Amino acid sequence: MRTMMPQIAPLEAGEPRQLGQFRIVGRIGEGGQGIVYLGETAEGERAAIKLLHVKFSGDTIARSRFAREARAARRVASFCTAGVIDVDLDGDTPYIASEYIEGRSLREVVEAEGPLRGTALQRLAVGTATALTAIHQAAIVHRDFKPDNVLIAADGPRVVDFGIARVIDSTGTITSRAIGTPAYMAPEQVSGGDVGPHTDVFAWGATIAFAATGETAFAGGSIAVVLNRILNHEVDIDALPEPLRGVVGAALSKAPDERPSADQILLRLLGHPETVNASPAVLNEGAQVAGPDDETSPIRMPVREQPPTVRIPRSQTSPAIPPPQPPRPQAVPYGQHPGYAERPPDVYPPSWQGTVASQPPLPAPRRRSRGRWIAAAVVVLLVAGAGVAAYVSGWRPAFGTGVRQASLPPVTPGKSTKSFSSVVDKAASTHKLTIGMRDFLPGIALNNDGAWQGFEVDLATAIAKELGVPASGITFRGTSREERPRLLASGEIDLVVSTYAINKADDVTFAGPYYVAHVDVLVKGGSAIDSAADLEGRRICQPGASASVGDLQGVVKRLDLVAANTYTECMNLLQAGKVDAIPGDDLVLAGFADRESIRYKVVGLKLTDERYAVAVKKGDERTCRAVQGAIVSLYGDGTIGRLLDRHFSRVDFPTREDTVPTMAGCG
């Protein structure tokens, strides 16, 4: 029986032995754009590393394509996909590192063992629909969805191979439309019509039909025969059980407008109303349903009575949901969503979940810490990277709708926190969370006699809402850095949102980052200090034992340090003209400055990157990925941008980060 694991060739003279954090241990394969190596971190984490060919390293266009591929890769939430681990776009030879996954393709499984039946088929359908929803919510179209690009891993199916994936531009069209594998192309690909998420939905239907029957839906002895059948023949799906039969039938409609969206498919398969888009909680549920069907699996395939639905136009009410329904949100042209207006497509914010021209990856249970890997089809990493652009119409990402929460399971009375396998389960069941915070930073998180306020307080509230917890269900608790791991481990607190930087020292799992801050300096508005050189010989406040002064001394050799106990003292000294600048985290500096009556400015030095993250109990990867999905959604719908506006509006803040930061691994 064949496996998907590629042969690992030994390294030859002149090939790299180290790329970033990865020790290179072998060569996986080579394509027109790059070479794929097997890498390993000091902790033993493996990665498939796509390295841009040296011959292209000086080619501006090739590097730009590679960068767009990486950005697209990082945007896909890792629900039933494969994750991007690291990216270097600025070095002499750019690379993209993604999870190294071990497993067989769906085609190999079906050819070796026959068609899928029962729960195996249901898990495949839900898992691939979950992955496709995450992909489309990142405004990406796969364009080559097929059995070869679905890997069957130990923890469920994964969708990979984004070598020809694209983000559609603001016109809703893509050039070079006839791209894909002929037997799984949609009619519009064959006829030269516009390609979009509906194209992937058609391929999904053909893939599920293949898995259920063992027969290629549109087989033929020549390409001409195959394309004719795609355009004119119907697929026999009578062997599929309901509700899968109706969903696959609708997905295989010849008319793109009559196909359901990936969100609708997932919601229908899980038995949820289709009046909302799939939230991170729903995606997490889909990933769990698609996982192993054993005694430890927290969620089983739901058994829900549903009438069959076939070829329902998106604009009509689904017969599975009795009318009346709330109206579906109006389509918002991509690029006009809050927070993304006028942003060029090729700098669209990433999400560290992705596609590496091979794989996409975020908030689904991941087994990185348990040592299971999926060798994503090497062809994935080898296909020449394609361009990216933004898409429009009703096939918009969920964050464009302003409605994210699906129906939640009822509260289970008397169930203790410790009885839940993860915090995301507790949130979905009880609609309550205890969140640890810092409680003394103005503008960030401040507790005034039980009244909490600040950027991180509002952010924590928004994240909780994404997980199904209303503001009334949140208990905030002030915590110190030293006690957080213990409180998380004991279940006394569920999450920590407190400018808590990702680090290896604390025994917790970090979800995020939710924001990337920078060590910088704060000066009065109108100050002549605009660069590091302008700080030479200036009076600099040194608050307590702040390490920020050391960072500043690394670029400015001559400083006149003025000692102070706290940032409040420093602010008083700066306002009185007794110091010229205050070094520190730009977010914290902006918080202190925003409460003052005069204007201040952050200079814009960006001396460091401080990745602030949500801490969860060690090993709770499900919650980590669900929180990451929430963070991506909150950047996508403009929530985080609005919170930054609200809490730091009176400060000139050029280092403010408004785009989705690169997500760290949850392992």
C-alpha positions as CSV (number, residue, x, y, z in Angstrom):
1,M,0.0,0.0,0.0
2,R,1.5,3.3,-1.0
3,T,1.7,6.3,1.3
4,M,1.9,10.0,0.8
5,M,5.3,10.3,2.4
6,P,7.8,11.4,-0.1
7,Q,11.3,9.9,-0.4
8,I,13.7,12.1,1.5
9,A,16.9,12.5,-0.4
10,P,20.3,13.2,1.3
11,L,21.7,16.7,1.0
12,E,24.3,17.4,-1.6
13,A,27.3,19.7,-1.5
14,G,26.3,23.3,-1.5
15,E,22.8,22.8,-0.2
16,P,21.8,24.6,3.0
17,R,22.2,23.0,6.4
18,Q,20.3,25.6,8.3
19,L,17.4,27.9,7.4
20,G,16.3,30.1,10.2
21,Q,15.3,28.0,13.2
22,F,15.4,24.8,11.1
23,R,18.2,22.3,10.7
24,I,17.9,20.9,7.2
25,V,18.0,17.1,7.2
26,G,17.0,16.2,3.7
27,R,15.5,17.1,0.3
28,I,11.8,16.3,-0.3
29,G,11.6,17.5,-3.9
30,E,12.0,20.3,-6.4
31,G,9.8,22.3,-8.7
32,G,10.0,25.2,-11.2
33,Q,9.9,27.8,-8.5
34,G,11.7,26.3,-5.6
35,I,13.2,23.3,-3.7
36,V,11.5,21.7,-0.8
37,Y,13.5,20.5,2.2
38,L,12.7,18.6,5.3
39,G,13.7,20.8,8.3
40,E,13.7,20.2,12.1
41,T,13.8,22.6,15.0
42,A,15.8,22.1,18.1
43,E,12.6,20.8,19.8
44,G,12.2,18.2,17.1
45,E,9.4,19.8,15.3
46,R,9.5,19.0,11.6
47,A,8.6,21.2,8.7
48,A,8.5,21.1,4.9
49,I,10.4,24.1,3.8
50,K,9.9,25.6,0.4
51,L,13.0,27.6,-0.6
52,L,12.9,30.0,-3.5
53,H,15.3,28.9,-6.2
54,V,18.6,30.8,-6.0
55,K,18.2,31.7,-9.7
56,F,15.1,33.7,-8.7
57,S,16.5,35.3,-5.6
58,G,17.4,38.5,-7.5
59,D,14.2,38.4,-9.6
60,T,11.9,41.1,-8.2
61,I,8.8,39.6,-9.8
62,A,9.6,36.1,-8.6
63,R,10.2,37.3,-5.1
64,S,7.0,39.3,-5.2
65,R,5.0,36.2,-6.2
66,F,6.7,34.2,-3.5
67,A,5.8,36.9,-1.0
68,R,2.2,36.9,-2.1
69,E,2.0,33.2,-1.8
70,A,3.3,33.4,1.8
71,R,0.8,36.1,2.7
72,A,-2.0,34.0,1.3
73,A,-0.7,31.0,3.1
74,R,-0.7,32.7,6.5
75,R,-4.3,33.9,6.1
76,V,-6.1,30.6,6.3
77,A,-7.3,29.5,9.7
78,S,-6.0,26.0,10.4
79,F,-9.2,24.1,10.6
80,C,-8.6,20.8,8.9
81,T,-5.7,22.3,6.9
82,A,-2.0,22.2,7.4
83,G,-0.2,25.0,9.1
84,V,2.5,27.4,8.2
85,I,5.2,27.5,10.8
86,D,7.6,30.2,9.7
87,V,8.3,32.5,6.8
88,D,11.4,34.5,5.8
89,L,10.8,36.9,2.9
90,D,13.6,39.3,3.5
91,G,16.7,37.0,3.5
92,D,19.0,36.2,0.6
93,T,16.9,33.2,-0.2
94,P,13.2,33.4,0.9
95,Y,11.5,30.4,2.3
96,I,8.1,29.2,3.6
97,A,8.1,26.5,6.3
98,S,4.9,24.5,6.8
99,E,3.9,21.5,8.8
100,Y,5.3,18.2,7.7
101,I,2.3,15.9,7.6
102,E,2.3,12.2,7.4
103,G,-0.6,10.4,5.7
104,R,-2.2,9.1,2.6
105,S,-4.3,11.0,0.0
106,L,-8.0,10.3,-0.2
107,R,-7.5,8.9,-3.7
108,E,-5.0,6.3,-2.3
109,V,-7.2,5.4,0.5
110,V,-10.2,4.8,-1.8
111,E,-8.2,3.0,-4.4
112,A,-6.7,0.7,-1.8
113,E,-9.6,0.1,0.6
114,G,-12.7,1.0,-1.4
115,P,-15.4,3.7,-1.0
116,L,-16.0,5.3,2.4
117,R,-19.1,4.5,4.3
118,G,-20.9,5.6,7.4
119,T,-19.1,7.9,9.9
120,A,-15.9,7.8,7.9
121,L,-17.7,9.4,5.0
122,Q,-19.5,11.9,7.3
123,R,-16.2,12.9,8.9
124,L,-14.6,13.4,5.5
125,A,-17.4,15.6,4.4
126,V,-17.5,17.7,7.5
127,G,-13.7,18.0,7.7
128,T,-13.2,19.0,4.1
129,A,-16.2,21.4,4.3
130,T,-14.6,22.9,7.5
131,A,-11.3,23.4,5.6
132,L,-13.0,24.9,2.6
133,T,-14.9,27.3,4.8
134,A,-11.7,28.5,6.5
135,I,-10.0,28.9,3.1
136,H,-12.9,31.0,1.7
137,Q,-13.2,33.1,4.9
138,A,-9.6,34.1,4.2
139,A,-10.8,35.3,0.7
140,I,-8.8,32.6,-1.0
141,V,-10.0,30.2,-3.8
142,H,-8.2,26.9,-3.9
143,R,-8.9,26.1,-7.6
144,D,-7.6,22.5,-7.5
145,F,-9.7,20.8,-4.8
146,K,-9.6,17.0,-5.6
147,P,-9.0,13.7,-3.8
148,D,-5.2,14.0,-4.3
149,N,-5.2,17.2,-2.3
150,V,-7.1,15.7,0.7
151,L,-4.8,13.9,3.1
152,I,-6.2,11.4,5.6
153,A,-4.2,12.0,8.8
154,A,-4.5,10.3,12.2
155,D,-6.6,13.2,13.5
156,G,-8.8,13.6,10.4
157,P,-8.8,14.9,6.8
158,R,-6.6,17.8,5.7
159,V,-6.9,19.9,2.6
160,V,-3.6,20.8,1.1
161,D,-1.9,22.1,-2.1
162,F,-2.4,25.8,-2.6
163,G,0.1,26.0,-5.4
164,I,-2.4,27.6,-7.8
165,A,-4.7,29.1,-5.1
166,R,-5.6,32.7,-5.6
167,V,-7.4,35.5,-3.9
168,I,-9.9,37.0,-6.3
169,D,-9.5,40.7,-7.1
170,S,-12.1,43.4,-6.6
171,T,-13.7,42.7,-10.0
172,G,-14.5,39.2,-8.9
173,T,-12.6,37.6,-11.8
174,I,-9.4,35.7,-12.3
175,T,-7.4,35.4,-15.4
176,S,-6.1,32.0,-16.7
177,R,-9.3,30.5,-15.5
178,A,-8.9,27.0,-17.0
179,I,-6.6,25.9,-14.2
180,G,-7.2,22.7,-12.2
181,T,-7.5,19.0,-12.6
182,P,-9.9,18.3,-15.5
183,A,-12.1,15.7,-13.8
184,Y,-12.7,18.1,-10.9
185,M,-13.1,21.3,-12.7
186,A,-16.4,23.2,-12.5
187,P,-18.4,24.1,-15.6
188,E,-17.3,27.8,-15.4
189,Q,-13.7,26.7,-15.5
190,V,-14.4,24.7,-18.7
191,S,-16.4,27.5,-20.3
192,G,-14.1,30.4,-19.4
193,G,-16.5,31.9,-16.8
194,D,-15.5,33.6,-13.6
195,V,-13.8,31.4,-11.0
196,G,-14.7,31.9,-7.3
197,P,-15.5,30.0,-4.1
198,H,-18.4,28.4,-6.0
199,T,-15.8,26.7,-8.2
200,D,-14.3,25.0,-5.1
201,V,-17.7,24.0,-3.9
202,F,-18.3,22.1,-7.2
203,A,-15.0,20.3,-6.8
204,W,-15.9,19.5,-3.2
205,G,-19.1,17.8,-4.4
206,A,-17.2,15.8,-7.0
207,T,-14.6,14.8,-4.4
208,I,-17.2,13.6,-1.9
209,A,-19.0,11.7,-4.7
210,F,-15.7,9.9,-5.5
211,A,-15.1,9.0,-1.9
212,A,-18.6,7.6,-1.6
213,T,-18.7,5.6,-4.8
214,G,-15.0,4.9,-5.7
215,E,-15.8,6.3,-9.2
216,T,-14.6,9.6,-10.6
217,A,-17.7,11.7,-11.1
218,F,-16.7,12.9,-14.5
219,A,-14.5,10.2,-15.9
220,G,-13.6,9.8,-19.6
221,G,-11.1,8.5,-22.0
222,S,-10.0,11.9,-23.1
223,I,-10.0,15.4,-21.8
224,A,-12.7,16.4,-24.4
225,V,-15.0,13.6,-23.0
226,V,-14.4,14.7,-19.4
227,L,-15.1,18.3,-20.1
228,N,-18.3,17.4,-22.0
229,R,-19.5,15.4,-19.1
230,I,-18.8,18.3,-16.7
231,L,-20.9,20.6,-18.8
232,N,-23.8,18.2,-19.6
233,H,-24.0,15.1,-17.4
234,E,-25.5,14.7,-14.0
235,V,-23.7,12.7,-11.3
236,D,-25.5,9.7,-9.7
237,I,-25.4,10.3,-6.0
238,D,-28.3,8.1,-4.9
239,A,-26.0,6.0,-2.8
240,L,-25.2,8.9,-0.5
241,P,-27.1,9.2,2.7
242,E,-29.0,12.3,3.7
243,P,-28.3,15.1,4.5
244,L,-25.1,14.5,2.5
245,R,-26.9,13.5,-0.7
246,G,-28.8,16.8,-0.9
247,V,-25.7,18.9,0.0
248,V,-23.5,17.2,-2.6
249,G,-26.3,17.5,-5.2
250,A,-26.6,21.2,-4.6
251,A,-22.8,21.6,-4.7
252,L,-22.7,19.9,-8.2
253,S,-25.2,22.2,-9.7
254,K,-24.1,23.4,-13.1
255,A,-25.1,27.0,-12.3
256,P,-22.7,28.6,-9.8
257,D,-25.4,30.7,-8.2
258,E,-27.4,27.6,-7.3
259,R,-24.6,26.1,-5.3
260,P,-24.4,26.7,-1.5
261,S,-21.4,28.4,0.0
262,A,-18.9,26.4,2.0
263,D,-20.3,28.0,5.1
264,Q,-23.8,26.8,4.2
265,I,-22.5,23.3,3.5
266,L,-20.8,23.1,6.9
267,L,-23.7,24.6,8.8
268,R,-26.1,22.2,7.1
269,L,-24.0,19.1,7.8
270,L,-23.7,20.1,11.5
271,G,-27.4,20.8,11.8
272,H,-27.0,24.6,12.4
273,P,-29.2,27.3,11.0
274,E,-27.8,28.8,7.8
275,T,-28.8,32.4,8.6
276,V,-25.3,33.1,9.9
277,N,-21.8,32.4,8.7
278,A,-19.7,29.8,10.3
279,S,-18.0,31.3,13.4
280,P,-14.7,30.0,14.8
281,A,-16.8,28.0,17.3
282,V,-18.6,26.2,14.4
283,L,-15.3,25.7,12.6
284,N,-13.9,24.2,15.7
285,E,-16.9,21.9,16.0
286,G,-16.4,20.8,12.4
287,A,-12.8,19.9,13.1
288,Q,-13.7,17.9,16.2
289,V,-16.5,16.0,14.3
290,A,-14.0,15.2,11.6
291,G,-11.5,13.8,14.1
292,P,-11.0,10.2,15.3
293,D,-14.2,8.5,16.3
294,D,-13.0,7.0,19.5
295,E,-13.9,7.2,23.2
296,T,-11.7,10.2,23.7
297,S,-13.2,12.3,21.0
298,P,-15.1,15.1,22.7
299,I,-17.7,15.6,19.9
300,R,-19.4,12.9,17.8
301,M,-21.0,13.2,14.4
302,P,-24.4,14.9,15.2
303,V,-27.5,12.9,14.4
304,R,-30.1,15.5,13.4
305,E,-33.2,15.0,11.3
306,Q,-33.1,17.3,8.3
307,P,-35.1,17.4,5.1
308,P,-33.1,16.9,1.9
309,T,-32.0,20.0,0.2
310,V,-31.0,20.0,-3.5
311,R,-29.7,22.9,-5.6
312,I,-31.0,25.7,-3.5
313,P,-30.0,29.1,-4.9
314,R,-28.1,31.2,-2.3
315,S,-30.6,34.0,-2.5
316,Q,-33.5,31.7,-1.4
317,T,-34.4,30.5,2.0
318,S,-33.1,27.0,2.7
319,P,-36.0,24.5,3.1
320,A,-34.0,23.0,6.0
321,I,-34.9,26.1,8.1
322,P,-38.6,27.0,8.5
323,P,-39.5,30.6,7.5
324,P,-39.4,33.3,8.5
325,Q,-35.7,33.9,8.5
326,P,-33.7,37.0,9.2
327,P,-32.5,38.5,6.0
328,R,-29.0,37.4,5.0
329,P,-26.5,40.2,5.2
330,Q,-26.0,42.1,2.0
331,A,-22.8,41.4,0.0
332,V,-20.0,43.8,0.7
333,P,-17.4,44.2,-2.0
334,Y,-14.1,42.8,-0.8
335,G,-11.7,45.6,0.1
336,Q,-14.6,47.6,1.6
337,H,-15.0,45.6,4.8
338,P,-14.3,47.7,7.9
339,G,-10.6,47.8,8.5
340,Y,-9.6,46.7,5.0
341,A,-10.7,49.7,3.0
342,E,-8.2,50.7,0.3
343,R,-5.6,48.2,1.3
344,P,-3.8,46.6,-1.7
345,P,-4.6,42.9,-2.0
346,D,-0.9,41.9,-1.9
347,V,-0.5,43.3,1.6
348,Y,-3.7,41.7,2.9
349,P,-3.1,40.7,6.5
350,P,-1.9,37.2,7.1
351,S,-3.1,34.8,9.8
352,W,-0.3,32.3,10.1
353,Q,-2.5,29.6,8.9
354,G,-2.1,28.9,5.5
355,T,-1.2,27.6,2.3
356,V,2.3,27.1,1.3
357,A,1.4,26.6,-2.3
358,S,0.9,23.3,-0.7
359,Q,-1.0,23.5,2.4
360,P,-3.2,25.8,4.3
361,P,-3.5,25.5,8.2
362,L,-5.5,27.6,12.7
363,P,-8.2,26.9,15.5
364,A,-8.7,23.1,15.0
365,P,-7.2,20.5,17.3
366,R,-3.6,20.0,16.2
367,R,-1.3,17.3,17.2
368,R,2.0,19.0,16.9
369,S,2.9,18.4,20.6
370,R,2.0,14.7,20.3
371,G,4.5,14.2,17.5
372,R,2.1,13.3,14.7
373,W,2.9,14.9,11.3
374,I,1.3,14.9,7.9
375,A,3.6,14.9,4.9
376,A,1.7,17.3,2.8
377,A,1.8,16.3,-0.9
378,V,5.0,17.6,-2.2
379,V,3.4,18.7,-5.4
380,V,1.6,21.1,-3.1
381,L,4.9,22.8,-2.4
382,L,6.2,22.5,-5.9
383,V,3.5,24.0,-8.1
384,A,4.5,27.5,-9.2
385,G,3.0,30.0,-6.8
386,A,0.1,32.0,-8.3
387,G,-0.9,35.6,-7.8
388,V,-3.4,36.9,-5.3
389,A,-6.2,39.4,-5.4
390,A,-9.5,40.1,-3.4
391,Y,-13.0,38.7,-4.0
392,V,-16.6,40.0,-3.9
393,S,-20.3,39.2,-3.7
394,G,-22.2,36.8,-1.5
395,W,-19.1,34.5,-1.3
396,R,-17.5,37.0,1.2
397,P,-15.6,35.9,4.3
398,A,-17.7,35.5,7.4
399,F,-16.1,38.6,8.9
400,G,-17.8,40.7,6.3
401,T,-21.3,39.9,7.6
402,G,-21.2,41.3,11.1
403,V,-22.9,38.1,12.3
404,R,-20.6,35.4,13.6
405,Q,-22.2,33.3,16.2
406,A,-24.0,30.1,15.3
407,S,-26.5,28.4,17.6
408,L,-24.8,27.2,20.8
409,P,-25.5,24.0,22.8
410,P,-27.5,24.4,25.9
411,V,-25.9,25.0,29.3
412,T,-25.3,21.8,31.2
413,P,-26.2,22.4,34.9
414,G,-23.8,21.3,37.5
415,K,-20.9,20.6,35.2
416,S,-17.6,21.8,36.7
417,T,-14.8,23.5,34.8
418,K,-12.5,20.6,35.4
419,S,-14.9,18.2,33.7
420,F,-14.4,20.0,30.3
421,S,-11.7,18.7,28.0
422,S,-10.9,22.3,26.9
423,V,-11.8,25.8,27.6
424,V,-13.6,26.2,24.3
425,D,-15.9,23.4,25.3
426,K,-16.6,25.1,28.6
427,A,-17.3,28.4,26.8
428,A,-19.8,26.7,24.4
429,S,-21.6,24.8,27.2
430,T,-21.7,27.3,30.1
431,H,-21.3,30.6,28.2
432,K,-18.9,31.7,31.1
433,L,-15.2,32.4,31.3
434,T,-12.8,33.8,33.9
435,I,-10.1,35.9,32.2
436,G,-6.9,36.9,33.8
437,M,-5.7,40.5,33.2
438,R,-3.2,43.1,34.2
439,D,-5.1,45.7,36.1
440,F,-2.9,48.8,36.4
441,L,-2.2,50.1,32.8
442,P,-4.2,53.0,31.6
443,G,-5.6,52.6,28.1
444,I,-4.7,48.9,28.2
445,A,-6.3,47.3,31.3
446,L,-7.3,49.2,34.4
447,N,-9.5,48.1,37.3
448,N,-11.2,51.1,39.0
449,D,-13.0,49.6,41.9
450,G,-14.3,46.7,39.8
451,A,-15.0,48.7,36.7
452,W,-12.6,47.3,34.1
453,Q,-11.6,49.4,31.0
454,G,-9.0,49.5,28.3
455,F,-8.0,48.0,25.0
456,E,-7.3,44.5,26.3
457,V,-10.5,44.5,28.4
458,D,-12.5,45.2,25.3
459,L,-10.4,42.8,23.2
460,A,-10.9,40.0,25.8
461,T,-14.7,40.7,25.7
462,A,-14.7,40.4,21.9
463,I,-12.7,37.2,21.9
464,A,-15.1,35.7,24.5
465,K,-18.0,36.7,22.3
466,E,-16.5,34.8,19.4
467,L,-16.3,31.8,21.6
468,G,-19.9,32.1,22.6
469,V,-19.6,33.9,25.9
470,P,-21.5,37.2,26.4
471,A,-20.0,40.1,28.3
472,S,-22.3,39.2,31.3
473,G,-20.6,35.7,31.4
474,I,-17.1,37.1,31.8
475,T,-15.3,37.4,35.2
476,F,-12.1,39.5,35.0
477,R,-9.4,38.8,37.5
478,G,-6.2,40.7,38.1
479,T,-3.1,38.5,37.8
480,S,0.6,38.7,38.1
481,R,2.9,37.1,35.6
482,E,4.3,34.7,38.2
483,E,1.0,33.2,39.1
484,R,-0.6,32.8,35.7
485,P,0.7,29.3,34.8
486,R,-0.5,28.0,38.1
487,L,-4.0,29.6,37.8
488,L,-4.4,28.3,34.2
489,A,-3.2,24.8,35.2
490,S,-5.7,24.6,38.1
491,G,-8.6,26.0,36.1
492,E,-9.1,29.0,38.3
493,I,-8.8,31.1,35.2
494,D,-9.5,30.1,31.7
495,L,-7.6,32.7,29.6
496,V,-5.0,35.4,30.2
497,V,-5.2,38.5,28.1
498,S,-2.6,40.9,29.5
499,T,0.2,42.1,27.2
500,Y,1.6,38.6,27.8
501,A,4.5,38.1,25.4
502,I,5.0,34.7,23.7
503,N,7.9,33.0,25.4
504,K,9.3,29.6,26.1
505,A,9.8,30.1,29.8
506,D,6.2,29.9,31.0
507,D,4.5,26.6,31.1
508,V,1.4,27.6,29.1
509,T,0.2,27.5,25.5
510,F,0.0,30.8,23.7
511,A,-2.7,31.7,21.2
512,G,-2.0,34.6,19.0
513,P,-0.4,37.0,18.9
514,Y,-3.4,39.3,19.2
515,Y,-1.1,42.3,18.8
516,V,2.6,43.0,17.8
517,A,3.9,46.0,19.8
518,H,7.4,47.5,19.6
519,V,9.9,49.1,21.9
520,D,10.0,52.7,21.0
521,V,10.1,56.2,22.6
522,L,7.4,58.6,23.5
523,V,7.9,62.4,23.1
524,K,5.7,65.5,23.2
525,G,3.7,66.3,20.2
526,G,5.6,68.8,18.0
527,S,9.0,67.6,19.4
528,A,11.9,67.8,17.0
529,I,12.8,64.2,17.9
530,D,12.0,62.2,14.8
531,S,14.7,59.5,14.7
532,A,17.2,57.6,16.8
533,A,19.9,60.1,15.9
534,D,17.8,62.9,17.4
535,L,18.0,61.2,20.8
536,E,21.8,61.5,21.1
537,G,22.6,63.3,24.4
538,R,19.0,63.7,25.3
539,R,17.5,63.2,28.8
540,I,15.7,59.8,28.8
541,C,13.5,58.7,31.6
542,Q,14.4,55.3,33.0
543,P,11.3,53.8,34.6
544,G,12.2,51.3,37.3
545,A,14.1,48.3,35.9
546,S,12.7,48.7,32.4
547,A,14.6,46.7,29.8
548,S,13.5,49.2,27.2
549,V,16.4,51.5,28.0
550,G,18.8,48.7,27.1
551,D,17.1,48.3,23.7
552,L,17.5,52.0,23.1
553,Q,21.1,52.0,24.1
554,G,21.7,49.5,21.4
555,V,21.1,52.1,18.8
556,V,21.8,55.4,20.6
557,K,25.2,55.4,22.4
558,R,25.0,58.6,24.3
559,L,22.0,59.1,26.6
560,D,21.4,61.1,29.7
561,L,19.4,58.8,31.9
562,V,17.0,60.2,34.5
563,A,15.8,57.6,37.0
564,A,12.1,57.2,37.9
565,N,10.1,54.6,39.8
566,T,7.1,54.2,37.5
567,Y,5.8,55.2,34.1
568,T,3.5,57.7,35.8
569,E,6.5,59.5,37.2
570,C,8.1,59.5,33.7
571,M,5.0,61.0,32.2
572,N,5.1,63.8,34.9
573,L,8.7,64.4,34.1
574,L,8.0,64.5,30.3
575,Q,5.1,66.9,30.8
576,A,7.2,69.2,32.9
577,G,10.0,69.2,30.4
578,K,12.5,67.5,32.7
579,V,13.1,64.6,30.3
580,D,12.9,64.6,26.5
581,A,11.6,61.0,25.9
582,I,10.4,57.8,27.6
583,P,11.3,54.4,26.2
584,G,9.0,51.5,26.4
585,D,6.4,49.3,24.7
586,D,4.7,51.6,22.2
587,L,1.2,50.3,23.1
588,V,1.8,50.9,26.8
589,L,3.3,54.3,26.1
590,A,0.2,55.2,24.0
591,G,-2.0,54.1,26.8
592,F,-0.4,56.4,29.3
593,A,-0.2,59.3,26.8
594,D,-3.8,59.1,25.7
595,R,-5.1,60.1,29.2
596,E,-3.2,63.4,29.1
597,S,-4.6,66.7,28.0
598,I,-1.7,67.5,25.6
599,R,-0.7,65.5,22.5
600,Y,2.2,63.1,22.5
601,K,3.8,61.0,19.7
602,V,5.5,57.7,19.4
603,V,8.6,58.4,17.3
604,G,8.5,55.2,15.2
605,L,11.8,53.5,15.9
606,K,10.4,49.9,16.2
607,L,13.4,48.6,18.1
608,T,11.8,45.2,18.8
609,D,8.7,43.1,18.1
610,E,6.7,42.2,21.2
611,R,4.2,39.5,20.3
612,Y,1.4,39.7,22.8
613,A,-0.8,36.6,23.1
614,V,-3.6,35.0,24.9
615,A,-2.4,32.3,27.4
616,V,-4.3,29.1,27.9
617,K,-3.7,26.0,29.9
618,K,-0.6,24.0,28.6
619,G,-1.6,21.6,25.9
620,D,-5.1,23.0,25.2
621,E,-4.5,23.3,21.5
622,R,-8.3,23.3,20.7
623,T,-8.8,26.5,22.7
624,C,-5.6,28.0,21.3
625,R,-6.7,27.5,17.7
626,A,-10.3,28.7,18.5
627,V,-8.8,31.9,20.0
628,Q,-6.6,32.4,17.0
629,G,-9.6,32.1,14.8
630,A,-11.4,34.7,16.9
631,I,-8.4,37.1,16.6
632,V,-8.2,36.7,12.8
633,S,-12.0,37.4,12.6
634,L,-11.7,40.5,14.9
635,Y,-9.0,41.9,12.7
636,G,-11.0,41.0,9.6
637,D,-14.2,42.7,10.6
638,G,-12.4,45.9,11.8
639,T,-13.1,45.3,15.5
640,I,-9.5,45.6,16.6
641,G,-8.9,48.7,14.5
642,R,-11.9,50.3,16.1
643,L,-10.6,49.4,19.6
644,L,-7.2,50.9,18.8
645,D,-9.0,54.1,17.6
646,R,-11.1,54.2,20.8
647,H,-8.3,53.9,23.3
648,F,-5.3,55.6,21.6
649,S,-7.0,58.4,19.6
650,R,-5.1,61.3,21.2
651,V,-1.6,59.9,20.4
652,D,0.3,60.1,17.1
653,F,1.0,56.4,16.9
654,P,2.9,55.6,13.6
655,T,3.9,52.2,14.9
656,R,0.4,51.0,15.4
657,E,-0.2,47.6,13.8
658,D,-3.6,47.3,12.1
659,T,-3.1,44.0,10.2
660,V,-3.4,40.4,11.4
661,P,-0.2,39.4,13.0
662,T,1.5,36.1,12.0
663,M,0.1,33.4,14.2
664,A,2.4,31.3,16.3
665,G,2.1,27.5,16.6
666,C,-0.2,26.1,19.2
667,G,2.0,23.1,20.0
